[in-house]
């Protein structure tokens, strides 16, 4: 299983970016798809995730600014980020969990860098 993330870049405060992450390989029963971020010297934290049924969960700091969505036919998860602020600067990692015979497996993408200038 491979996760390919894209869409990061440099943007001014108040701007927008859209991240994409496509899962490929021998994939069955993708359950949760999500985005995490890690700023230099800090731990990796959940930004948002979405279940196979479409239920979403957001970190408090991004509520109202970020929107997560998924395309199950394309095994792809998106993160629309609006009103970006310098504190959103981080490496953003996509994550998926799959279910197979009662076991849950987690996979990570390689990360895409988001830099927000003030």
Buried (B, 14 or more C-beta within 10 A) or exposed (E): BEBBBEBBEEBEEEBEBEBBBBBEEEBEEBBBBBBBBBBEEEEBEBBBBBBBEEEBEBBEEBEEBBBBBBEEEEBBBBBBBBEBBEEBBBBBBBBBBBBEEEEEEEBBBEBBEBBBEE
